[in-house]
Amino acid sequence: MAFEWTGSAGTGDFSTAQNWQPSAGAPPGPEDLARIDGAGVPITGTGNPNILYTTKTVKFAGHFTAAYGNPVNAKQLTLLPGAVLTTPMVHFVVGIDGAAAPLIGNMKVDAGGTVAIAGSHTPDNYAILMSELAGSTSKLVVEGPEAIVNGGNLPMSVGQAGAATLKIRDGGVVNVGNDDPLIYPWCLVIGNHQGSSGVVEVQQAALIARGQIIVGRNSTGVLNVDAGGLVVAENLSIGWEPKSEQAAQSGPVVTTEGIGTVTVKGRNARLIVDNQLEVQHMGIGSMAVEDHGFVSAGVGLVVNGSLSLTNGTVDTLAVGINGGGTLSGSGTVIATQGIANNGGAITANGKLILVGGVDNPANAANPDVPMMIVATKGELQCFGALTDNGTLSLQAHSVASLEAVEAGQTISFDGKHAKLVLRSPGVFAGKISGFKQTDRIVVEADVTSIALAGSVLTVNGLGNTVIVKLQIAGAPPNFQLAQSGFPGEITAL
């Protein structure tokens, strides 16, 4: 049976029969639909209808259980402090009213309010879905200490068919999981189907995801982790589906593509991925780590798209940069098992610190274009061996500070006033090319003299011991020892 809220009793008590139409048989029970088209006062007490449906402006201040689900077509539904809503499903903007259904659904969980997903769940269905109707908009805000959305270890879609936003702020917590056997292993999809868009923002709050997060499945998805925000997931992929064009029987060609963007920005902004983080699956994906933001990927980080740092940190076991992928900016990348450049590009803009060996091969597609560059006024510090047969290009006023360098590597001075620092000169076996009058090589050892013989510049130390032999590619300049002692500095006349 369907009941409509009237509030005729002059109170907000859910269980008062006179607040419902019809009043006979009220309040709504486990077999009934309870419809609240706006309420002038907060709804209090307790209630357990089958479906709890809201439109317009409604505030909950009691404890309510909806056995089947809670459709949110409200302009604003608010759970006040202490309010509890328990239900198997919270779906935003559903078609209960057919063509007359409002294309908006907004919900706010205040400090101390709780949404608990519990009860019978239909497989292959998101427990929390935003939003159901195409062309609709929805927003869920979880804000304040102990503002909680407990997803019952079931999945959530933000941007199912319309435009949706999830904001978790100032102590709020949202947790989701992948217990649905058909949606598994996904626990959160941001930007799911064609024509939708999804945005998730986490600031001074937490999003805990047991399973895989997809940012931009077949539409546009955005995940922003701001100052004090924490996002934890088992796996995360950005930009899922490839570009696809489908011709309908009538109308224009429909183009779909997964486009995902992740930004981790601000002090104590943290993205923690237990296993693998993939920047661009088959669509378009990018990730920015900025302003002391921190990203951890327990097993590895795969970069097929754009990974940029601006004073941010990435910590993982291994990084793979594949064809078309880029790692650029300033900050720190820690990869204890190494960074493999498999046809991508690494560019230091500002100060970029790489901890772990770097495999830097030659550019097979275009041998004259290096795949590792220190940009103008940039600085690269490598703590680990530089291996393979590629080229490290130093642009104007740039600095590269290196440890071990394999024989196949070439350090190319491609701009004026470039500087190469050899922190472990005894294990430098690469070649030097393009060295000019304005350039410098700093040798971190006690240097007493240098001697050029053919294409080899020998750097000597105390007792005429050989510190390093530098292989010079091309016609060598007139080298001079501008500074002896520690460190030694080599220039050219």
C-alpha positions, 0 to 999 in steps of 0.5 A: 500500500502507498502512503503519502506524508501530510504532516497533519498532526503538526508533528514530525513523528513518523509513527503518528497515523495522522501524519499520513494519507490515508491515516487508516493503516498508517504508519507505513510498514514493511509491505508499504511505500512511504512517500514524503513530498517535502516536510516542514519539520524534521521527520522523527521517531522510527519507521520501517516501510518497504520503500522510503521515497523522498522528493522536494526538501526533507530532513530525517532526525530519527531511525528508519529502515527501508526493507527494499530501498530508498529512492532519492528524488529530493531537491535536498534530503538531509540526515541530521545528527543522530539520524540513521537510515538502513536499507539495501539500496540508495538510488538517486533520481529514479523513475517512480513518477515516470515522465514527471520524475524530477531529474535531481536528487541530493542528499547530505549526511551531517555529522553523526548521521549514518547511512547503513547498507544492509539487507537483501541485495539484488545481484548485478546492482549497485547498492548506492547508485548516482543517478539512474535516469539519463540527463539527471543530476545528483549529489551526496555530501558526507560531512562532519565528524562521524558522518558515515555511509557504510556501504555494506561491502557492496559497490557504488556507482557515481555517474551511472547515467547522469551527472553525479558528485560525491563529496566527503569532507571534514571527518566524514567516512564512506566505505564500499566493497566488491561483494556483488558477484557480477560487478566484482572486482569493482567496488566503485565506478566514477563515470560509468555509462555513456552520457554520464559523468562522476566526480568524487572529492575527499578532503579531511575525510576518508574513502575506504574501498575494498576492491577496484576503483575505476575512474572514467569507465565509459564516460568522464570520471574525476577523483580529487583527494585534497588536503587531509583526504585519504582514499584506500583501494585494492586496485585503481584504474584510470580511463577504462574503455577505449574510444568507440563509435556506434551508429544508431538506426536514427540520429548521430553517431554516438562516441564513447570513451573512458576518460579519467583524472585523478588529482592528489593535492595538499598536505596529508592528501593520500591515495593508498593502493594495495596492489596495482595503480594503472594510469590509463587502461584503454581509454584516456587517463591522467594522474597529478600529485601536487603540493605534498600529496602522496600516492602509494601503490603496493605492487606497481604503477603502470603509466600508459597516460600522463603522470605529473608531479608538482612537489608530490611523492609516489612510492611503489615497488616498480614503475612501468612507463609504456608507449605514449606514457609520460612521467614529468614534473617535480617531486619524488618517485620511489621505486625500489625495484626500478623504473622501466621506460618501455617507450614512454618519456621521463621529463624533469621540470623543476627538481625530480628525484628518482629513487631506484634504477632507471631503464632508459632505452633508445627511442626505437620509433625516433632514435634522434628524440631522447626519452629522458629529458631534464628540461630548461632550469630543471634538475634530475637526481637519480639514486640508482643505476641508469641502464640500457642504451638511451640518451639523457638530454640536458637542456639549458641551465639544467642539472643531472645528478647521477650515480651508476651509469651503464656504457650504453647511456649517452649524456647529451648537453643540448642546452647552454649552462647545463651541469652533470654531477657524478656522485659515484664517478667510479661507476660512470661508464656512459658517453658525454656528447655536446659538451660546450664552453658554458657547461660543467661536469662536477666530479664528487671526488678529490680531483688533482688533474685531467688528461684527454687522449683521443676520445677519452678524458681521464680524471685523476685523483691523489697519487695519480689514481684514475677516478673515472674515464669519460668517453667523449662522443664526437669532436672533444672540446678543450677541457680544463680543470676549473676546480681541483680538490673535492669536488672537481669541476670540469669545464671547456675553453 
